[in-house]
Structure formats: C-alpha cells, structure tokens
Amino acid sequence: MTPRRGISQTVRRDCLPIQSCCPAERNRATVKLMTLTEPAPTVGTAIGQPGRSTLASVRNAARVLRAFSRAGQELGITELARQLGLSKSTAHRLVTTLAAERLLERGSTPGRYRLGLVLYELGSNVTEHVDLHQAALPVIATLRHETGEMVHVAVLDGLEVVYVERLESHNLLPVFRQVGHRLPAHWTSSGKILLAALPPDELNRRLADWRPVAQTPWTITDKNRLLAELAAVAERGWAQNQEEGHRGIVSVGAPIRGRDGNVMAAVSVVGDSARMRAMMRRATTLVVESASVISRRLGYTTAAG
C-alpha cells in the first residue's frame, strides 16, 4: 500500500522472512501499527503513469472536473464528495481552488458549481488542433503522393516551429524524425510563413532579443535581411528554405488559414536539394493548392467567395 505525503495511515506490515520474524508475526498475529510518510515524487516520471510519483491532490482535482460529465450539469459539495468517495472538507478545498482558477464557477443555485469558461477556452484550443488534423491529413497524403517527398504541417511557438503532422516518404531524410520536433522558425519555409503572418509589432517584439547562429552558410542571421525575406513571403504567399537549416535539405511552404482568416499553421514539402530544385515550380504550385484546400476544409472562405 502506497502511503501518502503528510497523511498518517494505519496499515498492516507484511510478514518478514521467518528467521527475522517474532513468533507473533510467524503465526500471522496482529502486527503493530506503523505510521508512514511517502517519499518525494520522482522527477521525470511520465504524466499519467500511476505510482508513487502521482500527486493525489491533482488526481482528485481531475476527478472533480470529470464528475461534471453532462453539459450544463451542476453539482454541490456533498454530491461530489459522495460520488468521488472524498470527505466533504477535501471536496470543498478542491472546488474552492478550482473555482479560484476559473475552472469551476458558481451555478444557478447557491452551493452548486458548474464547469468554468476557462475549460471551454482550453477545449477550443484542443478542438482547433483536432480540426487541423482532420482537415490536413487526407490533403497532405495526396501531396506526398504527388511529390514523392516528406510533407509537414507546423505551428509557431515563439520563434520556433513545432511539427504537428508529418508524413514520411520513401526518400528518407536524416532530419525531422517525429511529430513534436522543433526547429528555429527562420531556418524553415513553414517558419517563414508563420513569422510573416505575425502583426509587425508582434514580430518586432519576438525578434528584439534574436541572436541567431549560422547553421549553414545560407542561414539568415541578419535581422534586416530576415524582415525583407518575410515581407516578400507575405506578398507572394509562399516561402522557400534553401539549405538554411540543414545542408542538402530544401523545402517550400504555404499558409493554412482558419475560419477567421488568420494563419494558424503552415504546410510544407521537404526533400533533398537536388530533387526539390528540379521540381520546385511544380512543388510550389502543389503546396499552395494544398494549403488552400486545407484552409477551406477548416471553414476559411476568400473575400470573393
């Protein structure tokens, strides 16, 4: 039985090997009571993995939130405590904390609570990524088939791109091995697309402390040159990476727009420099068309239609 931090518990101790047991223990008599304290959680244990590293308070908070399973459902402290097998005082502390963080809010009846707006905001972010996956996957599968090269979908995080979708081709590359991989945005065609879509004030703010390192002889390391490149990208609607992040790797990318018209992601085709340059015009046309199709699947419509 795993003891909990700071909580005294009455437990039965397993019998020790016979040579070290007292007669009472060998005869399975009642063992003396022990008060135990749980050691500190191990850093780095995987999220969701049960064991001593799990924080009981966080787990109980999650159980409280899941108790509101029906839309519009409101629950009181007593109901929550009974459903979850918690004391009323514990349930009250959990609900008070969750309400302070706006994950719960007071319901229409005094003493009752419902899910807070923050959860809906978080849920909309998850929905956006789920929608992007569903909208992009069949399109990028076609794009990979037509180009024969690796295809990515990426989003922007600060001055980095994060690859959220990735389809490998039979032409294996020594980079971009998994979804979740990050690269400096200015190294990549996707990153240039996403940086170019930022409002000028926001772009300047992010670049204020920019200290780039030349990864290859073609990496852009001058701020004014980067700004000029991003202005050209915004004007033409697509971007290229000419071995700027990795020698021998070239890519072309285009913007994916959400329902509101804002650029939310970028799609790119990535391949060996010789192959990509031989088909760059065709690859550019295909990636721009694919980005437009994904955008329409996400609900985006042009001003004309």
C-alpha positions in Angstrom: 0.0 0.0 0.0 1.5 3.3 -1.1 1.5 5.9 1.8 0.5 9.4 1.1 2.6 12.5 1.8 1.8 14.1 5.2 -1.0 11.7 6.0 -0.8 9.2 8.8 -2.1 5.8 7.8 -2.8 2.6 9.7 -1.5 -0.3 7.7 -0.6 -4.0 8.2 3.1 -4.8 7.7 3.9 -7.8 5.5 5.5 -10.6 7.5 9.2 -10.5 7.4 11.3 -13.6 6.4 10.9 -16.3 9.1 14.3 -16.0 10.5 13.7 -12.4 11.4 10.1 -12.6 12.5 8.9 -12.7 16.0 6.6 -15.6 16.9 3.5 -13.4 16.6 4.5 -12.5 13.1 5.2 -16.1 12.1 1.7 -17.0 13.4 0.2 -14.1 11.4 -1.0 -12.4 14.6 -1.9 -8.7 14.5 1.1 -6.6 13.6 1.9 -3.4 15.4 0.6 -0.3 13.7 3.0 1.8 11.6 2.8 5.5 10.6 4.4 6.1 7.2 5.2 9.1 5.2 5.5 9.0 1.4 8.9 10.0 -0.1 9.1 12.9 -2.6 7.8 12.1 -6.1 10.4 11.1 -8.6 11.2 13.9 -11.1 10.6 12.9 -14.7 8.0 10.2 -14.3 5.7 10.1 -17.3 2.5 12.0 -17.0 -0.5 9.7 -16.4 1.7 6.9 -15.1 0.4 5.6 -11.8 2.7 5.1 -8.9 4.3 7.0 -6.1 5.0 10.0 -8.2 1.3 10.7 -8.8 0.1 13.7 -6.8 -3.2 12.7 -5.1 -4.4 16.3 -5.0 -4.0 16.8 -8.7 -5.6 13.4 -9.4 -8.6 14.3 -7.2 -8.9 17.7 -8.9 -9.1 16.0 -12.3 -11.7 13.6 -10.9 -13.8 16.5 -9.7 -13.7 18.1 -13.2 -14.7 14.8 -14.8 -17.6 14.5 -12.5 -19.3 17.3 -14.4 -19.8 14.9 -17.4 -23.1 16.2 -18.7 -23.4 19.6 -20.4 -24.8 22.2 -18.1 -24.5 19.9 -15.1 -24.3 21.5 -11.6 -23.2 19.7 -8.5 -22.8 20.6 -4.8 -20.1 19.7 -2.4 -22.0 16.9 -0.7 -22.8 15.2 -4.1 -19.2 15.5 -5.3 -17.9 14.1 -2.0 -20.3 11.1 -2.2 -19.6 10.4 -5.9 -15.9 10.5 -5.5 -15.5 9.0 -2.1 -13.9 12.1 -0.6 -14.5 13.8 2.7 -16.7 17.0 2.4 -13.7 19.1 3.6 -11.5 17.7 0.9 -14.1 18.2 -1.8 -14.7 21.7 -0.5 -11.0 22.6 -0.7 -10.7 21.2 -4.2 -13.8 23.0 -5.5 -12.7 26.3 -3.9 -9.3 26.0 -5.6 -10.7 25.1 -9.0 -13.2 28.0 -8.7 -10.4 30.4 -7.9 -8.6 29.3 -11.1 -11.9 29.7 -13.0 -12.0 26.0 -13.9 -15.3 25.9 -12.0 -17.8 28.6 -11.4 -20.8 29.0 -9.1 -24.0 27.6 -10.5 -27.5 29.0 -10.8 -28.4 27.6 -7.3 -26.4 28.6 -4.2 -23.9 26.0 -3.1 -23.7 24.4 -6.5 -21.0 24.6 -9.2 -20.5 24.0 -12.9 -17.6 23.9 -15.3 -15.9 27.3 -15.8 -15.3 29.2 -19.0 -11.6 28.6 -18.8 -12.3 24.9 -19.6 -14.2 25.9 -22.7 -11.3 28.1 -23.8 -8.9 25.3 -23.3 -11.3 22.9 -25.1 -11.5 25.2 -28.1 -7.7 25.1 -28.4 -7.8 21.3 -28.4 -10.7 21.3 -30.9 -8.6 23.6 -33.2 -5.8 21.1 -33.3 -8.2 18.1 -33.8 -9.9 20.0 -36.7 -6.5 20.8 -38.2 -5.5 17.1 -38.1 -8.8 16.0 -39.7 -8.6 18.7 -42.3 -5.0 18.3 -43.2 -4.4 14.5 -43.2 -6.1 13.5 -46.4 -4.7 16.5 -48.2 -1.1 16.0 -47.2 -1.4 12.3 -48.1 -2.2 13.4 -51.6 0.6 16.0 -51.6 3.1 13.4 -50.5 1.9 11.1 -53.3 2.2 13.8 -55.9 5.6 15.0 -54.9 7.1 11.8 -53.6 8.6 13.9 -50.7 8.1 14.3 -47.0 5.2 16.6 -46.0 4.8 18.5 -42.8 2.3 20.7 -41.0 3.7 23.1 -38.5 2.6 25.7 -36.0 4.5 28.6 -34.4 5.7 28.7 -30.8 7.7 31.8 -30.1 10.5 31.8 -32.6 10.3 28.0 -33.2 8.2 25.9 -35.4 6.6 22.7 -34.0 5.7 19.9 -36.4 2.2 18.7 -35.6 1.7 16.5 -38.6 4.3 14.5 -40.6 4.1 12.1 -43.5 7.3 10.3 -44.4 8.2 9.4 -47.9 10.3 6.6 -49.3 13.1 9.2 -49.7 14.3 9.2 -46.1 15.9 12.3 -44.7 18.3 12.5 -41.8 16.1 15.2 -40.1 12.6 15.8 -38.9 12.2 12.4 -37.3 9.0 12.8 -35.4 5.9 14.9 -34.7 6.7 17.4 -32.0 10.1 18.2 -33.4 11.1 21.8 -33.1 13.3 24.0 -35.3 14.2 27.7 -35.3 11.5 29.3 -37.5 13.8 31.2 -39.7 15.5 28.0 -40.8 12.4 26.6 -42.4 9.8 27.5 -45.1 7.0 26.8 -42.6 8.6 29.1 -40.1 9.0 31.9 -42.5 5.3 31.6 -43.5 4.2 31.8 -39.8 6.6 34.6 -38.9 5.4 36.6 -41.9 1.8 36.3 -40.8 2.5 38.0 -37.4 1.5 41.6 -36.9 4.5 43.9 -37.3 4.6 44.9 -33.7 4.5 41.3 -32.5 7.1 40.3 -35.0 9.5 43.0 -33.8 8.8 42.1 -30.2 9.8 38.5 -30.8 12.9 39.5 -32.7 14.0 42.1 -30.1 16.5 39.6 -28.5 17.0 37.4 -31.5 20.6 36.1 -31.6 20.7 33.6 -34.5 23.6 31.2 -35.1 24.6 30.3 -38.6 23.7 26.6 -39.0 24.8 26.5 -42.7 26.5 29.1 -45.0 22.9 30.0 -46.1 21.3 30.6 -42.7 19.8 34.1 -42.4 21.4 35.8 -39.4 20.8 39.4 -40.2 17.6 40.9 -38.9 17.0 43.3 -41.7 17.6 40.6 -44.3 15.1 38.4 -42.4 12.5 41.1 -42.3 12.9 41.7 -46.1 12.5 38.0 -46.7 9.4 37.8 -44.6 7.9 40.8 -46.4 8.4 39.0 -49.7 6.9 35.8 -48.3 3.8 37.7 -47.1 3.5 39.3 -50.5 3.7 36.2 -52.7 2.0 33.7 -50.3 4.7 31.0 -50.1 8.2 30.5 -48.7 11.3 28.5 -49.5 14.1 27.2 -47.4 17.3 26.8 -49.5 19.6 24.7 -47.2 19.2 27.3 -44.5 18.8 24.9 -41.7 20.5 21.7 -42.9 22.9 21.2 -45.8 21.2 19.3 -48.7 17.7 20.0 -47.5 15.3 22.3 -49.3 11.6 23.0 -48.7 8.7 25.1 -49.8 5.7 26.0 -47.6 2.4 27.8 -47.7 -0.1 29.2 -45.1 -3.1 27.4 -43.7 -5.8 29.7 -42.6 -8.6 29.1 -40.0 -12.2 30.1 -40.3 -11.4 33.6 -39.1 -8.9 34.1 -41.9 -5.8 34.1 -39.7 -2.8 32.0 -40.5 -2.9 29.1 -37.9 -0.4 26.7 -39.4 1.8 26.0 -42.5 2.2 23.0 -44.8 5.5 22.3 -46.5 7.1 19.8 -48.8 10.7 18.9 -47.7 13.3 17.0 -49.7 16.8 16.5 -51.0 18.1 19.7 -52.5 18.7 18.2 -56.0 15.3 16.6 -56.3 13.4 19.6 -54.9 15.2 22.1 -57.1 14.4 20.0 -60.1 10.7 20.2 -59.4 10.5 23.5 -57.3 7.9 25.2 -59.6 5.6 22.2 -59.5 6.1 21.6 -55.8 5.3 25.3 -55.0 2.1 25.1 -57.0 1.1 21.9 -55.3 1.8 23.1 -51.8 -0.1 26.4 -52.3 -3.1 24.5 -53.6 -2.9 22.0 -50.7 -2.8 24.8 -48.2 -5.9 26.4 -49.8 -7.7 23.1 -49.7 -6.9 22.6 -46.0 -8.0 26.1 -45.3 -11.3 25.6 -47.0 -11.8 22.4 -45.0 -11.3 24.4 -41.8 -14.0 26.8 -42.9 -12.0 29.6 -44.4 -13.5 31.4 -47.4 -11.9 34.1 -49.5 -13.4 37.5 -49.7 -14.6 36.7 -53.2 -16.3 33.6 -52.3 
